[in-house]
Amino acid sequence: MQASVHTYDLDARTGEVLLDTGRVLPFPAAAVEASGLRHLRVGQRVSIEVADGADPETAGATVSRVWIVGIGEGETIA
């Protein structure tokens, strides 16, 4: 699923993504680290996975992985 970075705290490595439906989902630092990304910028298009395969439209849904297509797809970048 794709989304746009809505907020990003570089120090904490946490933030929120905005789905195309308008829903905002939070992501923890572990979601960025799972892809090996070092930085995100507000407005950037990213691909996401929702924790436990949950429906992203349900209350309490959170992002478990954030990556940029072509970068960090399936492997951790050192």
HTML snippet that shows the backbone in 3Dmol.js (N, CA, C, O; Angstrom):
<script src="https://3Dmol.org/build/3Dmol-min.js"></script>
<div id="view" style="width:600px;height:400px;position:relative"></div>
<script>
const pdb = `
ATOM      1  N   MET A   1       0.849  -1.161   0.000  1.00  0.00           N
ATOM      2  CA  MET A   1       0.000   0.000   0.000  1.00  0.00           C
ATOM      3  C   MET A   1       0.897   1.226   0.000  1.00  0.00           C
ATOM      4  O   MET A   1       1.988   1.205   0.570  1.00  0.00           O
ATOM      5  N   GLN A   2       0.437   2.290  -0.638  1.00  0.00           N
ATOM      6  CA  GLN A   2       1.223   3.514  -0.685  1.00  0.00           C
ATOM      7  C   GLN A   2       0.590   4.605   0.167  1.00  0.00           C
ATOM      8  O   GLN A   2      -0.616   4.611   0.418  1.00  0.00           O
ATOM      9  N   ALA A   3       1.443   5.525   0.601  1.00  0.00           N
ATOM     10  CA  ALA A   3       1.016   6.653   1.423  1.00  0.00           C
ATOM     11  C   ALA A   3       2.020   7.773   1.230  1.00  0.00           C
ATOM     12  O   ALA A   3       3.024   7.606   0.538  1.00  0.00           O
ATOM     13  N   SER A   4       1.747   8.910   1.840  1.00  0.00           N
ATOM     14  CA  SER A   4       2.678  10.040   1.830  1.00  0.00           C
ATOM     15  C   SER A   4       3.108  10.320   3.257  1.00  0.00           C
ATOM     16  O   SER A   4       2.313  10.189   4.188  1.00  0.00           O
ATOM     17  N   VAL A   5       4.369  10.706   3.431  1.00  0.00           N
ATOM     18  CA  VAL A   5       4.849  11.054   4.762  1.00  0.00           C
ATOM     19  C   VAL A   5       4.145  12.347   5.175  1.00  0.00           C
ATOM     20  O   VAL A   5       4.215  13.356   4.473  1.00  0.00           O
ATOM     21  N   HIS A   6       3.470  12.302   6.315  1.00  0.00           N
ATOM     22  CA  HIS A   6       2.703  13.450   6.824  1.00  0.00           C
ATOM     23  C   HIS A   6       3.540  14.237   7.827  1.00  0.00           C
ATOM     24  O   HIS A   6       3.607  15.464   7.762  1.00  0.00           O
ATOM     25  N   THR A   7       4.174  13.526   8.752  1.00  0.00           N
ATOM     26  CA  THR A   7       5.099  14.135   9.715  1.00  0.00           C
ATOM     27  C   THR A   7       6.276  13.196   9.885  1.00  0.00           C
ATOM     28  O   THR A   7       6.145  11.987   9.694  1.00  0.00           O
ATOM     29  N   TYR A   8       7.427  13.749  10.243  1.00  0.00           N
ATOM     30  CA  TYR A   8       8.600  12.920  10.512  1.00  0.00           C
ATOM     31  C   TYR A   8       9.513  13.649  11.473  1.00  0.00           C
ATOM     32  O   TYR A   8       9.884  14.799  11.237  1.00  0.00           O
ATOM     33  N   ASP A   9       9.877  12.983  12.556  1.00  0.00           N
ATOM     34  CA  ASP A   9      10.808  13.517  13.544  1.00  0.00           C
ATOM     35  C   ASP A   9      12.139  12.819  13.328  1.00  0.00           C
ATOM     36  O   ASP A   9      12.279  11.638  13.649  1.00  0.00           O
ATOM     37  N   LEU A  10      13.113  13.530  12.791  1.00  0.00           N
ATOM     38  CA  LEU A  10      14.406  12.937  12.453  1.00  0.00           C
ATOM     39  C   LEU A  10      15.118  12.373  13.677  1.00  0.00           C
ATOM     40  O   LEU A  10      15.744  11.317  13.598  1.00  0.00           O
ATOM     41  N   ASP A  11      15.027  13.068  14.806  1.00  0.00           N
ATOM     42  CA  ASP A  11      15.707  12.597  16.018  1.00  0.00           C
ATOM     43  C   ASP A  11      15.076  11.322  16.568  1.00  0.00           C
ATOM     44  O   ASP A  11      15.788  10.382  16.922  1.00  0.00           O
ATOM     45  N   ALA A  12      13.753  11.283  16.640  1.00  0.00           N
ATOM     46  CA  ALA A  12      13.057  10.110  17.180  1.00  0.00           C
ATOM     47  C   ALA A  12      12.839   9.039  16.120  1.00  0.00           C
ATOM     48  O   ALA A  12      12.607   7.877  16.452  1.00  0.00           O
ATOM     49  N   ARG A  13      12.912   9.426  14.830  1.00  0.00           N
ATOM     50  CA  ARG A  13      12.678   8.533  13.692  1.00  0.00           C
ATOM     51  C   ARG A  13      11.246   7.976  13.694  1.00  0.00           C
ATOM     52  O   ARG A  13      11.000   6.849  13.263  1.00  0.00           O
ATOM     53  N   THR A  14      10.328   8.782  14.183  1.00  0.00           N
ATOM     54  CA  THR A  14       8.913   8.418  14.208  1.00  0.00           C
ATOM     55  C   THR A  14       8.130   9.432  13.392  1.00  0.00           C
ATOM     56  O   THR A  14       8.641  10.499  13.052  1.00  0.00           O
ATOM     57  N   GLY A  15       6.893   9.092  13.081  1.00  0.00           N
ATOM     58  CA  GLY A  15       6.080  10.041  12.344  1.00  0.00           C
ATOM     59  C   GLY A  15       4.715   9.478  12.024  1.00  0.00           C
ATOM     60  O   GLY A  15       4.210   8.568  12.683  1.00  0.00           O
ATOM     61  N   GLU A  16       4.139  10.054  10.987  1.00  0.00           N
ATOM     62  CA  GLU A  16       2.817   9.636  10.534  1.00  0.00           C
ATOM     63  C   GLU A  16       2.808   9.638   9.011  1.00  0.00           C
ATOM     64  O   GLU A  16       3.497  10.426   8.364  1.00  0.00           O
ATOM     65  N   VAL A  17       2.004   8.729   8.457  1.00  0.00           N
ATOM     66  CA  VAL A  17       1.774   8.727   7.014  1.00  0.00           C
ATOM     67  C   VAL A  17       0.312   9.068   6.759  1.00  0.00           C
ATOM     68  O   VAL A  17      -0.559   8.819   7.592  1.00  0.00           O
ATOM     69  N   LEU A  18       0.069   9.636   5.598  1.00  0.00           N
ATOM     70  CA  LEU A  18      -1.274   9.999   5.172  1.00  0.00           C
ATOM     71  C   LEU A  18      -1.655   9.069   4.026  1.00  0.00           C
ATOM     72  O   LEU A  18      -1.032   9.082   2.965  1.00  0.00           O
ATOM     73  N   LEU A  19      -2.690   8.262   4.259  1.00  0.00           N
ATOM     74  CA  LEU A  19      -3.170   7.362   3.213  1.00  0.00           C
ATOM     75  C   LEU A  19      -3.926   8.169   2.167  1.00  0.00           C
ATOM     76  O   LEU A  19      -4.341   9.297   2.431  1.00  0.00           O
ATOM     77  N   ASP A  20      -4.105   7.600   0.995  1.00  0.00           N
ATOM     78  CA  ASP A  20      -4.842   8.275  -0.071  1.00  0.00           C
ATOM     79  C   ASP A  20      -6.303   8.516   0.322  1.00  0.00           C
ATOM     80  O   ASP A  20      -6.976   9.366  -0.261  1.00  0.00           O
ATOM     81  N   THR A  21      -6.784   7.765   1.310  1.00  0.00           N
ATOM     82  CA  THR A  21      -8.157   7.940   1.794  1.00  0.00           C
ATOM     83  C   THR A  21      -8.287   9.118   2.764  1.00  0.00           C
ATOM     84  O   THR A  21      -9.398   9.498   3.133  1.00  0.00           O
ATOM     85  N   GLY A  22      -7.152   9.695   3.176  1.00  0.00           N
ATOM     86  CA  GLY A  22      -7.157  10.804   4.117  1.00  0.00           C
ATOM     87  C   GLY A  22      -6.875  10.385   5.548  1.00  0.00           C
ATOM     88  O   GLY A  22      -6.714  11.234   6.424  1.00  0.00           O
ATOM     89  N   ARG A  23      -6.814   9.090   5.791  1.00  0.00           N
ATOM     90  CA  ARG A  23      -6.537   8.591   7.150  1.00  0.00           C
ATOM     91  C   ARG A  23      -5.053   8.763   7.467  1.00  0.00           C
ATOM     92  O   ARG A  23      -4.195   8.557   6.609  1.00  0.00           O
ATOM     93  N   VAL A  24      -4.767   9.143   8.706  1.00  0.00           N
ATOM     94  CA  VAL A  24      -3.399   9.320   9.179  1.00  0.00           C
ATOM     95  C   VAL A  24      -3.047   8.140  10.079  1.00  0.00           C
ATOM     96  O   VAL A  24      -3.786   7.815  11.007  1.00  0.00           O
ATOM     97  N   LEU A  25      -1.904   7.498   9.796  1.00  0.00           N
ATOM     98  CA  LEU A  25      -1.435   6.372  10.607  1.00  0.00           C
ATOM     99  C   LEU A  25      -0.058   6.684  11.167  1.00  0.00           C
ATOM    100  O   LEU A  25       0.804   7.187  10.448  1.00  0.00           O
ATOM    101  N   PRO A  26       0.157   6.390  12.449  1.00  0.00           N
ATOM    102  CA  PRO A  26       1.481   6.610  13.033  1.00  0.00           C
ATOM    103  C   PRO A  26       2.440   5.485  12.667  1.00  0.00           C
ATOM    104  O   PRO A  26       2.025   4.365  12.369  1.00  0.00           O
ATOM    105  N   PHE A  27       3.730   5.803  12.695  1.00  0.00           N
ATOM    106  CA  PHE A  27       4.738   4.753  12.558  1.00  0.00           C
ATOM    107  C   PHE A  27       5.852   4.972  13.575  1.00  0.00           C
ATOM    108  O   PHE A  27       6.290   6.099  13.802  1.00  0.00           O
ATOM    109  N   PRO A  28       6.306   3.868  14.187  1.00  0.00           N
ATOM    110  CA  PRO A  28       7.400   3.946  15.157  1.00  0.00           C
ATOM    111  C   PRO A  28       8.752   3.911  14.442  1.00  0.00           C
ATOM    112  O   PRO A  28       8.817   3.648  13.241  1.00  0.00           O
ATOM    113  N   ALA A  29       9.814   4.174  15.174  1.00  0.00           N
ATOM    114  CA  ALA A  29      11.162   4.129  14.609  1.00  0.00           C
ATOM    115  C   ALA A  29      11.457   2.757  14.006  1.00  0.00           C
ATOM    116  O   ALA A  29      12.150   2.662  12.993  1.00  0.00           O
ATOM    117  N   ALA A  30      10.943   1.708  14.613  1.00  0.00           N
ATOM    118  CA  ALA A  30      11.197   0.354  14.120  1.00  0.00           C
ATOM    119  C   ALA A  30      10.680   0.159  12.704  1.00  0.00           C
ATOM    120  O   ALA A  30      11.234  -0.649  11.959  1.00  0.00           O
ATOM    121  N   ALA A  31       9.630   0.880  12.311  1.00  0.00           N
ATOM    122  CA  ALA A  31       9.073   0.750  10.960  1.00  0.00           C
ATOM    123  C   ALA A  31      10.034   1.297   9.916  1.00  0.00           C
ATOM    124  O   ALA A  31      10.106   0.771   8.805  1.00  0.00           O
ATOM    125  N   VAL A  32      10.768   2.340  10.256  1.00  0.00           N
ATOM    126  CA  VAL A  32      11.770   2.911   9.349  1.00  0.00           C
ATOM    127  C   VAL A  32      13.016   2.030   9.366  1.00  0.00           C
ATOM    128  O   VAL A  32      13.587   1.735   8.316  1.00  0.00           O
ATOM    129  N   GLU A  33      13.433   1.616  10.548  1.00  0.00           N
ATOM    130  CA  GLU A  33      14.629   0.785  10.686  1.00  0.00           C
ATOM    131  C   GLU A  33      14.473  -0.556   9.987  1.00  0.00           C
ATOM    132  O   GLU A  33      15.463  -1.129   9.532  1.00  0.00           O
ATOM    133  N   ALA A  34      13.242  -1.071   9.890  1.00  0.00           N
ATOM    134  CA  ALA A  34      13.001  -2.356   9.223  1.00  0.00           C
ATOM    135  C   ALA A  34      13.375  -2.304   7.749  1.00  0.00           C
ATOM    136  O   ALA A  34      13.601  -3.346   7.133  1.00  0.00           O
ATOM    137  N   SER A  35      13.443  -1.114   7.176  1.00  0.00           N
ATOM    138  CA  SER A  35      13.794  -0.957   5.774  1.00  0.00           C
ATOM    139  C   SER A  35      15.197  -0.404   5.572  1.00  0.00           C
ATOM    140  O   SER A  35      15.681  -0.341   4.441  1.00  0.00           O
ATOM    141  N   GLY A  36      15.846  -0.009   6.643  1.00  0.00           N
ATOM    142  CA  GLY A  36      17.199   0.518   6.535  1.00  0.00           C
ATOM    143  C   GLY A  36      17.270   1.953   6.048  1.00  0.00           C
ATOM    144  O   GLY A  36      18.350   2.434   5.707  1.00  0.00           O
ATOM    145  N   LEU A  37      16.141   2.646   6.008  1.00  0.00           N
ATOM    146  CA  LEU A  37      16.161   4.037   5.570  1.00  0.00           C
ATOM    147  C   LEU A  37      16.803   4.919   6.629  1.00  0.00           C
ATOM    148  O   LEU A  37      16.704   4.643   7.825  1.00  0.00           O
ATOM    149  N   ARG A  38      17.451   5.968   6.187  1.00  0.00           N
ATOM    150  CA  ARG A  38      18.093   6.881   7.119  1.00  0.00           C
ATOM    151  C   ARG A  38      17.313   8.170   7.308  1.00  0.00           C
ATOM    152  O   ARG A  38      17.455   8.845   8.328  1.00  0.00           O
ATOM    153  N   HIS A  39      16.489   8.513   6.325  1.00  0.00           N
ATOM    154  CA  HIS A  39      15.778   9.787   6.385  1.00  0.00           C
ATOM    155  C   HIS A  39      14.514   9.721   5.527  1.00  0.00           C
ATOM    156  O   HIS A  39      14.474   9.031   4.508  1.00  0.00           O
ATOM    157  N   LEU A  40      13.505  10.436   5.951  1.00  0.00           N
ATOM    158  CA  LEU A  40      12.286  10.630   5.168  1.00  0.00           C
ATOM    159  C   LEU A  40      11.993  12.122   5.150  1.00  0.00           C
ATOM    160  O   LEU A  40      12.436  12.858   6.031  1.00  0.00           O
ATOM    161  N   ARG A  41      11.254  12.563   4.154  1.00  0.00           N
ATOM    162  CA  ARG A  41      10.859  13.972   4.115  1.00  0.00           C
ATOM    163  C   ARG A  41       9.345  14.069   3.979  1.00  0.00           C
ATOM    164  O   ARG A  41       8.709  13.214   3.363  1.00  0.00           O
ATOM    165  N   VAL A  42       8.787  15.102   4.552  1.00  0.00           N
ATOM    166  CA  VAL A  42       7.347  15.316   4.501  1.00  0.00           C
ATOM    167  C   VAL A  42       6.920  15.433   3.033  1.00  0.00           C
ATOM    168  O   VAL A  42       7.543  16.149   2.249  1.00  0.00           O
ATOM    169  N   GLY A  43       5.854  14.722   2.679  1.00  0.00           N
ATOM    170  CA  GLY A  43       5.328  14.721   1.325  1.00  0.00           C
ATOM    171  C   GLY A  43       5.847  13.588   0.461  1.00  0.00           C
ATOM    172  O   GLY A  43       5.305  13.325  -0.613  1.00  0.00           O
ATOM    173  N   GLN A  44       6.891  12.916   0.920  1.00  0.00           N
ATOM    174  CA  GLN A  44       7.489  11.827   0.145  1.00  0.00           C
ATOM    175  C   GLN A  44       6.528  10.641   0.043  1.00  0.00           C
ATOM    176  O   GLN A  44       5.903  10.260   1.032  1.00  0.00           O
ATOM    177  N   ARG A  45       6.412  10.057  -1.157  1.00  0.00           N
ATOM    178  CA  ARG A  45       5.587   8.860  -1.351  1.00  0.00           C
ATOM    179  C   ARG A  45       6.383   7.654  -0.878  1.00  0.00           C
ATOM    180  O   ARG A  45       7.557   7.493  -1.212  1.00  0.00           O
ATOM    181  N   VAL A  46       5.726   6.816  -0.100  1.00  0.00           N
ATOM    182  CA  VAL A  46       6.347   5.616   0.440  1.00  0.00           C
ATOM    183  C   VAL A  46       5.382   4.446   0.332  1.00  0.00           C
ATOM    184  O   VAL A  46       4.177   4.627   0.157  1.00  0.00           O
ATOM    185  N   SER A  47       5.926   3.266   0.438  1.00  0.00           N
ATOM    186  CA  SER A  47       5.107   2.062   0.569  1.00  0.00           C
ATOM    187  C   SER A  47       5.095   1.696   2.041  1.00  0.00           C
ATOM    188  O   SER A  47       6.069   1.926   2.756  1.00  0.00           O
ATOM    189  N   ILE A  48       3.981   1.121   2.491  1.00  0.00           N
ATOM    190  CA  ILE A  48       3.860   0.766   3.904  1.00  0.00           C
ATOM    191  C   ILE A  48       3.257  -0.625   4.065  1.00  0.00           C
ATOM    192  O   ILE A  48       2.563  -1.137   3.186  1.00  0.00           O
ATOM    193  N   GLU A  49       3.546  -1.213   5.216  1.00  0.00           N
ATOM    194  CA  GLU A  49       2.863  -2.423   5.675  1.00  0.00           C
ATOM    195  C   GLU A  49       2.216  -2.062   7.000  1.00  0.00           C
ATOM    196  O   GLU A  49       2.806  -1.356   7.818  1.00  0.00           O
ATOM    197  N   VAL A  50       1.023  -2.543   7.203  1.00  0.00           N
ATOM    198  CA  VAL A  50       0.312  -2.296   8.458  1.00  0.00           C
ATOM    199  C   VAL A  50       0.559  -3.469   9.397  1.00  0.00           C
ATOM    200  O   VAL A  50       0.542  -4.622   8.967  1.00  0.00           O
ATOM    201  N   ALA A  51       0.786  -3.185  10.664  1.00  0.00           N
ATOM    202  CA  ALA A  51       1.072  -4.212  11.671  1.00  0.00           C
ATOM    203  C   ALA A  51       0.007  -5.294  11.665  1.00  0.00           C
ATOM    204  O   ALA A  51      -1.189  -5.007  11.618  1.00  0.00           O
ATOM    205  N   ASP A  52       0.452  -6.530  11.714  1.00  0.00           N
ATOM    206  CA  ASP A  52      -0.408  -7.710  11.789  1.00  0.00           C
ATOM    207  C   ASP A  52      -1.362  -7.830  10.604  1.00  0.00           C
ATOM    208  O   ASP A  52      -2.386  -8.507  10.704  1.00  0.00           O
ATOM    209  N   GLY A  53      -1.039  -7.180   9.483  1.00  0.00           N
ATOM    210  CA  GLY A  53      -1.897  -7.267   8.303  1.00  0.00           C
ATOM    211  C   GLY A  53      -3.274  -6.661   8.505  1.00  0.00           C
ATOM    212  O   GLY A  53      -4.207  -6.963   7.762  1.00  0.00           O
ATOM    213  N   ALA A  54      -3.402  -5.805   9.511  1.00  0.00           N
ATOM    214  CA  ALA A  54      -4.697  -5.202   9.832  1.00  0.00           C
ATOM    215  C   ALA A  54      -5.163  -4.280   8.713  1.00  0.00           C
ATOM    216  O   ALA A  54      -4.365  -3.816   7.899  1.00  0.00           O
ATOM    217  N   ASP A  55      -6.448  -4.027   8.687  1.00  0.00           N
ATOM    218  CA  ASP A  55      -7.020  -3.061   7.766  1.00  0.00           C
ATOM    219  C   ASP A  55      -6.554  -1.673   8.212  1.00  0.00           C
ATOM    220  O   ASP A  55      -6.786  -1.298   9.362  1.00  0.00           O
ATOM    221  N   PRO A  56      -5.911  -0.909   7.343  1.00  0.00           N
ATOM    222  CA  PRO A  56      -5.396   0.395   7.754  1.00  0.00           C
ATOM    223  C   PRO A  56      -6.487   1.393   8.133  1.00  0.00           C
ATOM    224  O   PRO A  56      -6.194   2.428   8.732  1.00  0.00           O
ATOM    225  N   GLU A  57      -7.724   1.098   7.797  1.00  0.00           N
ATOM    226  CA  GLU A  57      -8.825   2.001   8.121  1.00  0.00           C
ATOM    227  C   GLU A  57      -9.400   1.747   9.514  1.00  0.00           C
ATOM    228  O   GLU A  57     -10.257   2.505   9.967  1.00  0.00           O
ATOM    229  N   THR A  58      -8.945   0.689  10.208  1.00  0.00           N
ATOM    230  CA  THR A  58      -9.479   0.396  11.532  1.00  0.00           C
ATOM    231  C   THR A  58      -8.781   1.235  12.605  1.00  0.00           C
ATOM    232  O   THR A  58      -7.612   1.596  12.469  1.00  0.00           O
ATOM    233  N   ALA A  59      -9.506   1.528  13.648  1.00  0.00           N
ATOM    234  CA  ALA A  59      -8.951   2.301  14.759  1.00  0.00           C
ATOM    235  C   ALA A  59      -7.778   1.543  15.378  1.00  0.00           C
ATOM    236  O   ALA A  59      -7.837   0.328  15.562  1.00  0.00           O
ATOM    237  N   GLY A  60      -6.736   2.264  15.691  1.00  0.00           N
ATOM    238  CA  GLY A  60      -5.576   1.659  16.334  1.00  0.00           C
ATOM    239  C   GLY A  60      -4.576   1.034  15.378  1.00  0.00           C
ATOM    240  O   GLY A  60      -3.549   0.525  15.827  1.00  0.00           O
ATOM    241  N   ALA A  61      -4.837   1.054  14.075  1.00  0.00           N
ATOM    242  CA  ALA A  61      -3.899   0.485  13.110  1.00  0.00           C
ATOM    243  C   ALA A  61      -2.608   1.292  13.121  1.00  0.00           C
ATOM    244  O   ALA A  61      -2.635   2.521  13.183  1.00  0.00           O
ATOM    245  N   THR A  62      -1.476   0.594  13.060  1.00  0.00           N
ATOM    246  CA  THR A  62      -0.183   1.260  12.995  1.00  0.00           C
ATOM    247  C   THR A  62       0.655   0.646  11.887  1.00  0.00           C
ATOM    248  O   THR A  62       0.411  -0.482  11.459  1.00  0.00           O
ATOM    249  N   VAL A  63       1.621   1.381  11.440  1.00  0.00           N
ATOM    250  CA  VAL A  63       2.504   0.948  10.363  1.00  0.00           C
ATOM    251  C   VAL A  63       3.660   0.144  10.943  1.00  0.00           C
ATOM    252  O   VAL A  63       4.280   0.556  11.923  1.00  0.00           O
ATOM    253  N   SER A  64       3.950  -1.014  10.330  1.00  0.00           N
ATOM    254  CA  SER A  64       5.052  -1.844  10.804  1.00  0.00           C
ATOM    255  C   SER A  64       6.303  -1.707   9.946  1.00  0.00           C
ATOM    256  O   SER A  64       7.400  -2.054  10.383  1.00  0.00           O
ATOM    257  N   ARG A  65       6.138  -1.197   8.713  1.00  0.00           N
ATOM    258  CA  ARG A  65       7.306  -0.994   7.851  1.00  0.00           C
ATOM    259  C   ARG A  65       7.013   0.110   6.857  1.00  0.00           C
ATOM    260  O   ARG A  65       5.922   0.190   6.291  1.00  0.00           O
ATOM    261  N   VAL A  66       8.017   0.967   6.655  1.00  0.00           N
ATOM    262  CA  VAL A  66       7.948   2.067   5.694  1.00  0.00           C
ATOM    263  C   VAL A  66       9.152   1.937   4.778  1.00  0.00           C
ATOM    264  O   VAL A  66      10.281   1.812   5.251  1.00  0.00           O
ATOM    265  N   TRP A  67       8.921   1.967   3.455  1.00  0.00           N
ATOM    266  CA  TRP A  67      10.055   1.919   2.547  1.00  0.00           C
ATOM    267  C   TRP A  67       9.743   2.689   1.282  1.00  0.00           C
ATOM    268  O   TRP A  67       8.588   2.999   0.989  1.00  0.00           O
ATOM    269  N   ILE A  68      10.792   2.990   0.538  1.00  0.00           N
ATOM    270  CA  ILE A  68      10.669   3.648  -0.750  1.00  0.00           C
ATOM    271  C   ILE A  68      10.876   2.567  -1.797  1.00  0.00           C
ATOM    272  O   ILE A  68      11.839   1.805  -1.718  1.00  0.00           O
ATOM    273  N   VAL A  69       9.989   2.492  -2.772  1.00  0.00           N
ATOM    274  CA  VAL A  69      10.089   1.468  -3.804  1.00  0.00           C
ATOM    275  C   VAL A  69      11.470   1.553  -4.449  1.00  0.00           C
ATOM    276  O   VAL A  69      11.915   2.618  -4.877  1.00  0.00           O
ATOM    277  N   GLY A  70      12.136   0.395  -4.506  1.00  0.00           N
ATOM    278  CA  GLY A  70      13.491   0.327  -5.067  1.00  0.00           C
ATOM    279  C   GLY A  70      14.576   0.488  -4.022  1.00  0.00           C
ATOM    280  O   GLY A  70      15.744   0.207  -4.288  1.00  0.00           O
ATOM    281  N   ILE A  71      14.198   0.939  -2.835  1.00  0.00           N
ATOM    282  CA  ILE A  71      15.168   1.126  -1.741  1.00  0.00           C
ATOM    283  C   ILE A  71      14.637   0.391  -0.517  1.00  0.00           C
ATOM    284  O   ILE A  71      13.552   0.708  -0.030  1.00  0.00           O
ATOM    285  N   GLY A  72      15.377  -0.573  -0.021  1.00  0.00           N
ATOM    286  CA  GLY A  72      14.978  -1.264   1.195  1.00  0.00           C
ATOM    287  C   GLY A  72      13.827  -2.224   1.027  1.00  0.00           C
ATOM    288  O   GLY A  72      13.089  -2.474   1.980  1.00  0.00           O
ATOM    289  N   GLU A  73      13.657  -2.764  -0.158  1.00  0.00           N
ATOM    290  CA  GLU A  73      12.570  -3.724  -0.381  1.00  0.00           C
ATOM    291  C   GLU A  73      13.009  -5.126   0.022  1.00  0.00           C
ATOM    292  O   GLU A  73      13.572  -5.867  -0.784  1.00  0.00           O
ATOM    293  N   GLY A  74      12.750  -5.476   1.261  1.00  0.00           N
ATOM    294  CA  GLY A  74      13.018  -6.833   1.696  1.00  0.00           C
ATOM    295  C   GLY A  74      14.359  -7.039   2.358  1.00  0.00           C
ATOM    296  O   GLY A  74      14.540  -8.044   3.045  1.00  0.00           O
ATOM    297  N   GLU A  75      15.313  -6.132   2.186  1.00  0.00           N
ATOM    298  CA  GLU A  75      16.589  -6.324   2.840  1.00  0.00           C
ATOM    299  C   GLU A  75      16.936  -5.079   3.653  1.00  0.00           C
ATOM    300  O   GLU A  75      16.476  -3.977   3.354  1.00  0.00           O
ATOM    301  N   THR A  76      17.736  -5.271   4.664  1.00  0.00           N
ATOM    302  CA  THR A  76      18.197  -4.162   5.470  1.00  0.00           C
ATOM    303  C   THR A  76      19.446  -3.588   4.834  1.00  0.00           C
ATOM    304  O   THR A  76      20.371  -4.327   4.500  1.00  0.00           O
ATOM    305  N   ILE A  77      19.480  -2.295   4.666  1.00  0.00           N
ATOM    306  CA  ILE A  77      20.629  -1.623   4.070  1.00  0.00           C
ATOM    307  C   ILE A  77      21.572  -1.230   5.173  1.00  0.00           C
ATOM    308  O   ILE A  77      21.155  -0.602   6.146  1.00  0.00           O
ATOM    309  N   ALA A  78      22.833  -1.583   5.048  1.00  0.00           N
ATOM    310  CA  ALA A  78      23.830  -1.275   6.082  1.00  0.00           C
ATOM    311  C   ALA A  78      24.239   0.174   6.039  1.00  0.00           C
ATOM    312  O   ALA A  78      25.070   0.605   6.839  1.00  0.00           O
TER     313      ALA A  78
END
`;
const viewer = $3Dmol.createViewer("view");
viewer.addModel(pdb, "pdb");
viewer.setStyle({}, {cartoon: {color: "spectrum"}});
viewer.zoomTo();
viewer.render();
</script>
